[in-house]
Amino acid sequence: MKQLTSCKTILSVIILMIFAPGLGIAQPPNPGGTDPFATPVNGGVVFVVIIAFIYGGYRVYQITKKARAANIDR
């Protein structure tokens, strides 16, 4: 049952990471004209997503390693 809960958590985090950039909006232009320094929506999102996937993979590896060790000890 513990493994099912961790899988749901990992799946939820992955889904949030996929849809989070789509929910972000850029800053609106000034009322008097266009803003020469508009904020990009996708500035460092790719870098953050890559780091999140690497960390998520590492955590999955740790969880499976701990589960295997617990099964061997029984």
Secondary structure, 3 states (H helix, E strand, C coil): CHHHHHHHHHHHHHHHHHHHHHHCCCCCCCCCCCCCCCCCCCCCHHHHHHHHHHHHHHHHHHHHHHHHHHHHHC
